[in-house]
Amino acid sequence: MLAYGVIQLGSAVVSAVALVAIALSFCSLKKESKFFNECVEEIKATGSPTADAVRFCTGG
């Protein structure tokens, strides 16, 4: 019975750590998306079409 409790507690800790890692990756993704959108808007302001702005901001 003790082993079952320890295993269940360990699995809950692993799940919590995984959820924290996922949350942090979403935060990073949000920041990257913001920078990408700012880049596209800046290039579009120079008169370039949207497709060219996206290509430039993705490094193409």
PDB file of N, CA, C and O in Angstrom:
ATOM      1  N   MET A   1       0.812  -1.188   0.000  1.00  0.00           N
ATOM      2  CA  MET A   1       0.000   0.000   0.000  1.00  0.00           C
ATOM      3  C   MET A   1       0.865   1.266   0.000  1.00  0.00           C
ATOM      4  O   MET A   1       0.554   2.254  -0.665  1.00  0.00           O
ATOM      5  N   LEU A   2       1.942   1.204   0.754  1.00  0.00           N
ATOM      6  CA  LEU A   2       2.844   2.353   0.816  1.00  0.00           C
ATOM      7  C   LEU A   2       3.484   2.606  -0.559  1.00  0.00           C
ATOM      8  O   LEU A   2       3.631   3.750  -0.988  1.00  0.00           O
ATOM      9  N   ALA A   3       3.858   1.517  -1.233  1.00  0.00           N
ATOM     10  CA  ALA A   3       4.477   1.650  -2.554  1.00  0.00           C
ATOM     11  C   ALA A   3       3.502   2.290  -3.536  1.00  0.00           C
ATOM     12  O   ALA A   3       3.902   3.125  -4.348  1.00  0.00           O
ATOM     13  N   TYR A   4       2.231   1.909  -3.470  1.00  0.00           N
ATOM     14  CA  TYR A   4       1.221   2.484  -4.359  1.00  0.00           C
ATOM     15  C   TYR A   4       1.112   3.990  -4.129  1.00  0.00           C
ATOM     16  O   TYR A   4       1.047   4.760  -5.087  1.00  0.00           O
ATOM     17  N   GLY A   5       1.091   4.415  -2.866  1.00  0.00           N
ATOM     18  CA  GLY A   5       1.006   5.832  -2.547  1.00  0.00           C
ATOM     19  C   GLY A   5       2.205   6.607  -3.043  1.00  0.00           C
ATOM     20  O   GLY A   5       2.063   7.716  -3.558  1.00  0.00           O
ATOM     21  N   VAL A   6       3.389   6.029  -2.890  1.00  0.00           N
ATOM     22  CA  VAL A   6       4.620   6.690  -3.343  1.00  0.00           C
ATOM     23  C   VAL A   6       4.617   6.813  -4.865  1.00  0.00           C
ATOM     24  O   VAL A   6       4.994   7.849  -5.412  1.00  0.00           O
ATOM     25  N   ILE A   7       4.189   5.752  -5.540  1.00  0.00           N
ATOM     26  CA  ILE A   7       4.138   5.785  -7.009  1.00  0.00           C
ATOM     27  C   ILE A   7       3.126   6.826  -7.480  1.00  0.00           C
ATOM     28  O   ILE A   7       3.394   7.569  -8.424  1.00  0.00           O
ATOM     29  N   GLN A   8       1.985   6.883  -6.841  1.00  0.00           N
ATOM     30  CA  GLN A   8       0.964   7.847  -7.227  1.00  0.00           C
ATOM     31  C   GLN A   8       1.454   9.276  -6.989  1.00  0.00           C
ATOM     32  O   GLN A   8       1.239  10.152  -7.828  1.00  0.00           O
ATOM     33  N   LEU A   9       2.100   9.512  -5.870  1.00  0.00           N
ATOM     34  CA  LEU A   9       2.645  10.836  -5.574  1.00  0.00           C
ATOM     35  C   LEU A   9       3.735  11.215  -6.571  1.00  0.00           C
ATOM     36  O   LEU A   9       3.781  12.351  -7.042  1.00  0.00           O
ATOM     37  N   GLY A  10       4.603  10.274  -6.887  1.00  0.00           N
ATOM     38  CA  GLY A  10       5.660  10.528  -7.871  1.00  0.00           C
ATOM     39  C   GLY A  10       5.094  10.857  -9.237  1.00  0.00           C
ATOM     40  O   GLY A  10       5.607  11.730  -9.938  1.00  0.00           O
ATOM     41  N   SER A  11       4.035  10.159  -9.613  1.00  0.00           N
ATOM     42  CA  SER A  11       3.418  10.421 -10.909  1.00  0.00           C
ATOM     43  C   SER A  11       2.755  11.790 -10.930  1.00  0.00           C
ATOM     44  O   SER A  11       2.760  12.456 -11.965  1.00  0.00           O
ATOM     45  N   ALA A  12       2.189  12.222  -9.817  1.00  0.00           N
ATOM     46  CA  ALA A  12       1.594  13.561  -9.744  1.00  0.00           C
ATOM     47  C   ALA A  12       2.672  14.634  -9.864  1.00  0.00           C
ATOM     48  O   ALA A  12       2.449  15.664 -10.499  1.00  0.00           O
ATOM     49  N   VAL A  13       3.825  14.406  -9.267  1.00  0.00           N
ATOM     50  CA  VAL A  13       4.933  15.363  -9.359  1.00  0.00           C
ATOM     51  C   VAL A  13       5.436  15.463 -10.801  1.00  0.00           C
ATOM     52  O   VAL A  13       5.698  16.559 -11.297  1.00  0.00           O
ATOM     53  N   VAL A  14       5.569  14.325 -11.465  1.00  0.00           N
ATOM     54  CA  VAL A  14       6.019  14.323 -12.863  1.00  0.00           C
ATOM     55  C   VAL A  14       5.015  15.072 -13.732  1.00  0.00           C
ATOM     56  O   VAL A  14       5.411  15.840 -14.610  1.00  0.00           O
ATOM     57  N   SER A  15       3.729  14.861 -13.502  1.00  0.00           N
ATOM     58  CA  SER A  15       2.696  15.568 -14.261  1.00  0.00           C
ATOM     59  C   SER A  15       2.769  17.068 -14.028  1.00  0.00           C
ATOM     60  O   SER A  15       2.629  17.847 -14.970  1.00  0.00           O
ATOM     61  N   ALA A  16       2.983  17.479 -12.799  1.00  0.00           N
ATOM     62  CA  ALA A  16       3.073  18.901 -12.490  1.00  0.00           C
ATOM     63  C   ALA A  16       4.277  19.535 -13.176  1.00  0.00           C
ATOM     64  O   ALA A  16       4.178  20.641 -13.708  1.00  0.00           O
ATOM     65  N   VAL A  17       5.395  18.851 -13.166  1.00  0.00           N
ATOM     66  CA  VAL A  17       6.592  19.374 -13.829  1.00  0.00           C
ATOM     67  C   VAL A  17       6.367  19.487 -15.331  1.00  0.00           C
ATOM     68  O   VAL A  17       6.795  20.457 -15.957  1.00  0.00           O
ATOM     69  N   ALA A  18       5.696  18.496 -15.908  1.00  0.00           N
ATOM     70  CA  ALA A  18       5.406  18.535 -17.344  1.00  0.00           C
ATOM     71  C   ALA A  18       4.489  19.714 -17.683  1.00  0.00           C
ATOM     72  O   ALA A  18       4.693  20.389 -18.692  1.00  0.00           O
ATOM     73  N   LEU A  19       3.490  19.960 -16.849  1.00  0.00           N
ATOM     74  CA  LEU A  19       2.594  21.088 -17.099  1.00  0.00           C
ATOM     75  C   LEU A  19       3.323  22.423 -16.997  1.00  0.00           C
ATOM     76  O   LEU A  19       3.039  23.344 -17.764  1.00  0.00           O
ATOM     77  N   VAL A  20       4.247  22.534 -16.071  1.00  0.00           N
ATOM     78  CA  VAL A  20       5.036  23.762 -15.950  1.00  0.00           C
ATOM     79  C   VAL A  20       5.897  23.959 -17.203  1.00  0.00           C
ATOM     80  O   VAL A  20       6.015  25.074 -17.709  1.00  0.00           O
ATOM     81  N   ALA A  21       6.489  22.885 -17.693  1.00  0.00           N
ATOM     82  CA  ALA A  21       7.317  22.980 -18.907  1.00  0.00           C
ATOM     83  C   ALA A  21       6.472  23.407 -20.102  1.00  0.00           C
ATOM     84  O   ALA A  21       6.916  24.221 -20.912  1.00  0.00           O
ATOM     85  N   ILE A  22       5.272  22.873 -20.220  1.00  0.00           N
ATOM     86  CA  ILE A  22       4.385  23.251 -21.317  1.00  0.00           C
ATOM     87  C   ILE A  22       3.995  24.725 -21.202  1.00  0.00           C
ATOM     88  O   ILE A  22       3.982  25.439 -22.204  1.00  0.00           O
ATOM     89  N   ALA A  23       3.684  25.177 -20.010  1.00  0.00           N
ATOM     90  CA  ALA A  23       3.310  26.579 -19.801  1.00  0.00           C
ATOM     91  C   ALA A  23       4.454  27.513 -20.184  1.00  0.00           C
ATOM     92  O   ALA A  23       4.228  28.547 -20.811  1.00  0.00           O
ATOM     93  N   LEU A  24       5.665  27.157 -19.815  1.00  0.00           N
ATOM     94  CA  LEU A  24       6.813  27.996 -20.157  1.00  0.00           C
ATOM     95  C   LEU A  24       7.058  28.029 -21.663  1.00  0.00           C
ATOM     96  O   LEU A  24       7.458  29.062 -22.200  1.00  0.00           O
ATOM     97  N   SER A  25       6.823  26.920 -22.344  1.00  0.00           N
ATOM     98  CA  SER A  25       7.019  26.913 -23.794  1.00  0.00           C
ATOM     99  C   SER A  25       5.958  27.761 -24.488  1.00  0.00           C
ATOM    100  O   SER A  25       6.245  28.379 -25.513  1.00  0.00           O
ATOM    101  N   PHE A  26       4.733  27.803 -23.950  1.00  0.00           N
ATOM    102  CA  PHE A  26       3.703  28.667 -24.526  1.00  0.00           C
ATOM    103  C   PHE A  26       4.069  30.128 -24.351  1.00  0.00           C
ATOM    104  O   PHE A  26       3.814  30.943 -25.238  1.00  0.00           O
ATOM    105  N   CYS A  27       4.656  30.463 -23.231  1.00  0.00           N
ATOM    106  CA  CYS A  27       5.075  31.836 -22.974  1.00  0.00           C
ATOM    107  C   CYS A  27       6.130  32.260 -23.991  1.00  0.00           C
ATOM    108  O   CYS A  27       6.082  33.370 -24.521  1.00  0.00           O
ATOM    109  N   SER A  28       7.068  31.383 -24.255  1.00  0.00           N
ATOM    110  CA  SER A  28       8.108  31.658 -25.241  1.00  0.00           C
ATOM    111  C   SER A  28       7.510  31.784 -26.636  1.00  0.00           C
ATOM    112  O   SER A  28       7.915  32.652 -27.410  1.00  0.00           O
ATOM    113  N   LEU A  29       6.553  30.927 -26.958  1.00  0.00           N
ATOM    114  CA  LEU A  29       5.904  30.961 -28.269  1.00  0.00           C
ATOM    115  C   LEU A  29       5.145  32.266 -28.457  1.00  0.00           C
ATOM    116  O   LEU A  29       5.150  32.836 -29.548  1.00  0.00           O
ATOM    117  N   LYS A  30       4.495  32.740 -27.406  1.00  0.00           N
ATOM    118  CA  LYS A  30       3.755  33.997 -27.475  1.00  0.00           C
ATOM    119  C   LYS A  30       4.699  35.160 -27.760  1.00  0.00           C
ATOM    120  O   LYS A  30       4.382  36.044 -28.555  1.00  0.00           O
ATOM    121  N   LYS A  31       5.852  35.156 -27.112  1.00  0.00           N
ATOM    122  CA  LYS A  31       6.838  36.223 -27.308  1.00  0.00           C
ATOM    123  C   LYS A  31       7.364  36.204 -28.747  1.00  0.00           C
ATOM    124  O   LYS A  31       7.491  37.251 -29.382  1.00  0.00           O
ATOM    125  N   GLU A  32       7.665  35.015 -29.249  1.00  0.00           N
ATOM    126  CA  GLU A  32       8.168  34.887 -30.619  1.00  0.00           C
ATOM    127  C   GLU A  32       7.120  35.348 -31.627  1.00  0.00           C
ATOM    128  O   GLU A  32       7.449  36.000 -32.618  1.00  0.00           O
ATOM    129  N   SER A  33       5.870  35.009 -31.374  1.00  0.00           N
ATOM    130  CA  SER A  33       4.784  35.419 -32.261  1.00  0.00           C
ATOM    131  C   SER A  33       4.643  36.935 -32.286  1.00  0.00           C
ATOM    132  O   SER A  33       4.398  37.523 -33.339  1.00  0.00           O
ATOM    133  N   LYS A  34       4.797  37.564 -31.134  1.00  0.00           N
ATOM    134  CA  LYS A  34       4.701  39.025 -31.059  1.00  0.00           C
ATOM    135  C   LYS A  34       5.798  39.675 -31.891  1.00  0.00           C
ATOM    136  O   LYS A  34       5.538  40.618 -32.638  1.00  0.00           O
ATOM    137  N   PHE A  35       7.019  39.175 -31.765  1.00  0.00           N
ATOM    138  CA  PHE A  35       8.126  39.729 -32.541  1.00  0.00           C
ATOM    139  C   PHE A  35       7.912  39.526 -34.042  1.00  0.00           C
ATOM    140  O   PHE A  35       8.214  40.413 -34.840  1.00  0.00           O
ATOM    141  N   PHE A  36       7.387  38.351 -34.426  1.00  0.00           N
ATOM    142  CA  PHE A  36       7.136  38.076 -35.832  1.00  0.00           C
ATOM    143  C   PHE A  36       6.093  39.043 -36.382  1.00  0.00           C
ATOM    144  O   PHE A  36       6.272  39.600 -37.465  1.00  0.00           O
ATOM    145  N   ASN A  37       5.003  39.245 -35.640  1.00  0.00           N
ATOM    146  CA  ASN A  37       3.952  40.160 -36.097  1.00  0.00           C
ATOM    147  C   ASN A  37       4.469  41.581 -36.227  1.00  0.00           C
ATOM    148  O   ASN A  37       4.108  42.289 -37.167  1.00  0.00           O
ATOM    149  N   GLU A  38       5.318  42.009 -35.286  1.00  0.00           N
ATOM    150  CA  GLU A  38       5.906  43.345 -35.374  1.00  0.00           C
ATOM    151  C   GLU A  38       6.792  43.469 -36.607  1.00  0.00           C
ATOM    152  O   GLU A  38       6.798  44.503 -37.275  1.00  0.00           O
ATOM    153  N   CYS A  39       7.537  42.414 -36.901  1.00  0.00           N
ATOM    154  CA  CYS A  39       8.404  42.422 -38.079  1.00  0.00           C
ATOM    155  C   CYS A  39       7.577  42.553 -39.353  1.00  0.00           C
ATOM    156  O   CYS A  39       7.898  43.355 -40.229  1.00  0.00           O
ATOM    157  N   VAL A  40       6.509  41.759 -39.451  1.00  0.00           N
ATOM    158  CA  VAL A  40       5.660  41.797 -40.649  1.00  0.00           C
ATOM    159  C   VAL A  40       5.040  43.182 -40.813  1.00  0.00           C
ATOM    160  O   VAL A  40       5.026  43.727 -41.917  1.00  0.00           O
ATOM    161  N   GLU A  41       4.531  43.748 -39.734  1.00  0.00           N
ATOM    162  CA  GLU A  41       3.916  45.073 -39.820  1.00  0.00           C
ATOM    163  C   GLU A  41       4.937  46.136 -40.237  1.00  0.00           C
ATOM    164  O   GLU A  41       4.611  47.047 -40.998  1.00  0.00           O
ATOM    165  N   GLU A  42       6.162  46.020 -39.742  1.00  0.00           N
ATOM    166  CA  GLU A  42       7.200  46.991 -40.095  1.00  0.00           C
ATOM    167  C   GLU A  42       7.551  46.896 -41.580  1.00  0.00           C
ATOM    168  O   GLU A  42       7.713  47.919 -42.245  1.00  0.00           O
ATOM    169  N   ILE A  43       7.668  45.694 -42.093  1.00  0.00           N
ATOM    170  CA  ILE A  43       8.005  45.522 -43.515  1.00  0.00           C
ATOM    171  C   ILE A  43       6.839  45.958 -44.396  1.00  0.00           C
ATOM    172  O   ILE A  43       7.048  46.563 -45.448  1.00  0.00           O
ATOM    173  N   LYS A  44       5.604  45.651 -43.968  1.00  0.00           N
ATOM    174  CA  LYS A  44       4.435  46.076 -44.745  1.00  0.00           C
ATOM    175  C   LYS A  44       4.336  47.594 -44.797  1.00  0.00           C
ATOM    176  O   LYS A  44       3.840  48.152 -45.775  1.00  0.00           O
ATOM    177  N   ALA A  45       4.811  48.269 -43.742  1.00  0.00           N
ATOM    178  CA  ALA A  45       4.752  49.734 -43.704  1.00  0.00           C
ATOM    179  C   ALA A  45       5.641  50.357 -44.770  1.00  0.00           C
ATOM    180  O   ALA A  45       5.432  51.507 -45.158  1.00  0.00           O
ATOM    181  N   THR A  46       6.620  49.616 -45.242  1.00  0.00           N
ATOM    182  CA  THR A  46       7.495  50.147 -46.288  1.00  0.00           C
ATOM    183  C   THR A  46       6.871  49.999 -47.673  1.00  0.00           C
ATOM    184  O   THR A  46       7.442  50.453 -48.664  1.00  0.00           O
ATOM    185  N   GLY A  47       5.702  49.365 -47.741  1.00  0.00           N
ATOM    186  CA  GLY A  47       5.010  49.235 -49.019  1.00  0.00           C
ATOM    187  C   GLY A  47       5.120  47.859 -49.641  1.00  0.00           C
ATOM    188  O   GLY A  47       4.607  47.638 -50.738  1.00  0.00           O
ATOM    189  N   SER A  48       5.773  46.935 -48.972  1.00  0.00           N
ATOM    190  CA  SER A  48       5.899  45.580 -49.505  1.00  0.00           C
ATOM    191  C   SER A  48       4.590  44.811 -49.303  1.00  0.00           C
ATOM    192  O   SER A  48       3.869  45.052 -48.334  1.00  0.00           O
ATOM    193  N   PRO A  49       4.285  43.887 -50.215  1.00  0.00           N
ATOM    194  CA  PRO A  49       3.103  43.045 -50.023  1.00  0.00           C
ATOM    195  C   PRO A  49       3.282  42.121 -48.808  1.00  0.00           C
ATOM    196  O   PRO A  49       4.399  41.880 -48.349  1.00  0.00           O
ATOM    197  N   THR A  50       2.168  41.620 -48.310  1.00  0.00           N
ATOM    198  CA  THR A  50       2.198  40.771 -47.117  1.00  0.00           C
ATOM    199  C   THR A  50       3.058  39.529 -47.328  1.00  0.00           C
ATOM    200  O   THR A  50       3.816  39.142 -46.438  1.00  0.00           O
ATOM    201  N   ALA A  51       2.946  38.908 -48.490  1.00  0.00           N
ATOM    202  CA  ALA A  51       3.722  37.695 -48.754  1.00  0.00           C
ATOM    203  C   ALA A  51       5.219  37.976 -48.690  1.00  0.00           C
ATOM    204  O   ALA A  51       5.976  37.171 -48.147  1.00  0.00           O
ATOM    205  N   ASP A  52       5.646  39.095 -49.231  1.00  0.00           N
ATOM    206  CA  ASP A  52       7.069  39.449 -49.176  1.00  0.00           C
ATOM    207  C   ASP A  52       7.513  39.746 -47.742  1.00  0.00           C
ATOM    208  O   ASP A  52       8.625  39.403 -47.342  1.00  0.00           O
ATOM    209  N   ALA A  53       6.631  40.387 -46.980  1.00  0.00           N
ATOM    210  CA  ALA A  53       6.960  40.692 -45.586  1.00  0.00           C
ATOM    211  C   ALA A  53       7.119  39.409 -44.775  1.00  0.00           C
ATOM    212  O   ALA A  53       8.044  39.290 -43.972  1.00  0.00           O
ATOM    213  N   VAL A  54       6.222  38.455 -44.983  1.00  0.00           N
ATOM    214  CA  VAL A  54       6.308  37.180 -44.263  1.00  0.00           C
ATOM    215  C   VAL A  54       7.575  36.429 -44.661  1.00  0.00           C
ATOM    216  O   VAL A  54       8.265  35.870 -43.809  1.00  0.00           O
ATOM    217  N   ARG A  55       7.874  36.420 -45.951  1.00  0.00           N
ATOM    218  CA  ARG A  55       9.073  35.735 -46.429  1.00  0.00           C
ATOM    219  C   ARG A  55      10.325  36.357 -45.809  1.00  0.00           C
ATOM    220  O   ARG A  55      11.235  35.642 -45.390  1.00  0.00           O
ATOM    221  N   PHE A  56      10.369  37.681 -45.751  1.00  0.00           N
ATOM    222  CA  PHE A  56      11.518  38.358 -45.161  1.00  0.00           C
ATOM    223  C   PHE A  56      11.669  38.026 -43.681  1.00  0.00           C
ATOM    224  O   PHE A  56      12.776  37.761 -43.213  1.00  0.00           O
ATOM    225  N   CYS A  57      10.556  38.040 -42.942  1.00  0.00           N
ATOM    226  CA  CYS A  57      10.609  37.826 -41.488  1.00  0.00           C
ATOM    227  C   CYS A  57      10.903  36.378 -41.115  1.00  0.00           C
ATOM    228  O   CYS A  57      11.372  36.107 -40.009  1.00  0.00           O
ATOM    229  N   THR A  58      10.632  35.445 -42.027  1.00  0.00           N
ATOM    230  CA  THR A  58      10.963  34.050 -41.743  1.00  0.00           C
ATOM    231  C   THR A  58      12.373  33.700 -42.210  1.00  0.00           C
ATOM    232  O   THR A  58      12.833  32.573 -42.024  1.00  0.00           O
ATOM    233  N   GLY A  59      13.045  34.657 -42.808  1.00  0.00           N
ATOM    234  CA  GLY A  59      14.427  34.449 -43.218  1.00  0.00           C
ATOM    235  C   GLY A  59      14.564  33.938 -44.635  1.00  0.00           C
ATOM    236  O   GLY A  59      15.640  33.497 -45.039  1.00  0.00           O
ATOM    237  N   GLY A  60      13.485  33.994 -45.388  1.00  0.00           N
ATOM    238  CA  GLY A  60      13.518  33.452 -46.757  1.00  0.00           C
ATOM    239  C   GLY A  60      13.927  34.435 -47.794  1.00  0.00           C
ATOM    240  O   GLY A  60      13.992  34.096 -48.976  1.00  0.00           O
TER     241      GLY A  60
END
